[in-house]
Amino acid sequence: MNRAPSIVVDKLMKRFDTFTAVKQVSFQIHAGEIFGLLGPNGSGKSTIIRMLCGLLTPSSGSATVVGFDIARHAEEVREHIGYMSQKFSLYNDLTALENLQFFAGLFGVKGSALDERIAWALKMAGLAGSERLLTGELSGGWKQRLALGSAVLHRPQVLFLDEPTAGVDPLSRGHFWELIHQMSREGVTILVTTHYMDEAEYCNRLALINQGLIVAMGTPTEIKHLAIKGTLWLVECNPLGRALAVVKQAPGVIDASVFGAALHVSVDASRQPLTELPTFLASHEVRVDRIELISPSLEDAFVSLTGDRTFSDESAQ
Amino acid sequence: MSDEIVAISGLTKRFAGVVAVDSLSFTARKGEILGLVGPDGAGKTTTLRILAGILPADTGSALVAGQDVLREPEAVKSRISYMPQQFGLYEDLTVTENIRFYADIFEVTRTVRQQREAQLLEASGMSRFRDRLAGQLSGGMKRKLGIACALIHTPQLLLLDEPTTGVDPVSRRELWSILYSLVFEGVTVLVSTAYLDEAERCHRLLLMHQGSRLFFGTPTDLKSKLPGGALSIISSNPQALQMATAGEQGVLRVTAMGDELHVVVDDPDRRLDQLRERFDSTGISFGDMRRIPASVEDVFVYVVSNQQTQQAREQ
């Protein structure tokens, strides 16, 4: 993998009137890397993307995309990037082919490259032979691959994906990410913004963003281990309601929540929940049927790193 | 069983030649969360709308608390509450004004309303925002307000259509904890979701695909459908590992994630050793490698692929 940075973001900041949407954010993305910006609604993800696309001017700080300064060379930046969102990019009342022709025109793809790129996009999307179908009649998976094809007709070096697979069935989603991995192998840099954990899992590296600040950065595995204080346990017990009400008073318990027919309990790493929890719960007339150590998920990490601040975010609006 | 609140049998609904729901049967018990799980277009919304008494079915039967929804939709409406994906909140009314509006529609008396309103605001963590305009709430807060409005008349059955779509994980967890507290009060919840990982939070699941039932039972039963299990291999280059793994004996499915390879295999312990030897002999580097529980998504993909193979064989 080529290790030269393709996107360099240095103390980027954006203020709207009195509200600071992005507060001095810095990160670098290597060529061919799949990098995820993961954060709740209103965390500043879209503002960062819009600045990197040259659509918004930063209040301070700087950033380059494939070597071009986003503030001074916004035009050049736009020539080298592609943008795809699951929701907005296609015209439903045009055929698949017409959509591709429209985007090719928009990106200035001409001559022999035009036919070649459209044929390539149809093949990639699995739509060769079905190019006259109306886009609105295509299934989610097809539409999504068509949107991807439209976004990369002009062979951009950097591709922005905004929640690209939300709501698509798992089979199509797997296929989509294989295409993305293939582009990344060919050197395309991919920046994904999402709050869906299943999309974040496909990224090589992630930056967790909350209230305009990066709160954690690393591989998905690194972030899972960074975020969870103590150890996480699955506790199957009966009755569940009473267990939830009392378990937070048990020795070393940091947090507990219901998960289906069981509890997820995080416990201080120095404690012995295997013996302590059943004893404690038994003293409150709760029977423990099963207790086992589980791995934290990316969602556990996300909630742990951003959860405390969500309410202050609400009241600040 | 007498504690069955919902009984659906042979339900079918066509729209202009497309079968949206295809001879669907399932039940839901008092005080359980039943998840309608499947991708977009699986028929989840159609099923909920039929149960809510706002869409007629073509054939089949649907009973809610013993009453026939298809013949007498009005009779069940006092017992149920339906929250569609686009719930009708008035953006220029405050949080409490919205709740009061729904209380009036459902003819809730003033004393009951006051008590219920305080309880619902408290449970959803919205007491502090009671005077805020609904239009100024975040997406997650709007969903919580929607649920509070839907619960003001204390229904026996709550139908929620994708309440967590587009909601960030923190709000998503809060919504689920509200649902669990309802279940402790004996309310039955039917909730649809396109997120397969949410399936594990339900007591029972109805897994849907293209209008049909793929599976109905507990998450644990669902996982026993998958022969074998899953392996996780941490790697800085999962794509290279994927190529080395794909053709190996006993490997059913390989997915390259960001820094991890997810492998579904027929015999986890045996294939773990086999893959380790294979990587060692070809000099591919890899990190932590271990057996992990299969996910609902693994099972979903397995069941759907099996079905497709079978259909192809029959044709």
Interface residues (C-beta under 8 A of the other chain):
Chain A: M1 I34 G36 G39 P40 N41 G42 S139 G140 A166 G167 V168 D169 P170 L171 G174 W177 E178 H181 S184 R185 H195 Y196 M197 D198 A200 E201 Y202 C203 N204 R205 L206 T219 P220 T221 G241 L244 S257 V258 F259 G260 A261 S295 S297 E299 F302 V303 T306 G307 T310 F311 D313 E314 S315 Q317
Chain B: G38 P39 D40 G41 G125 R128 F129 Q136 S138 G139 G140 M141 T165 G166 V167 D168 P169 V170 S171 R173 W176 S177 Y180 F184 A194 Y195 L196 D197 E200 R201 C202 H203 H209 T218 P219 I234 N237 Q239 T255 A256 M257 G258 D259 E260 I292 E297 F300 V301 V304 S305
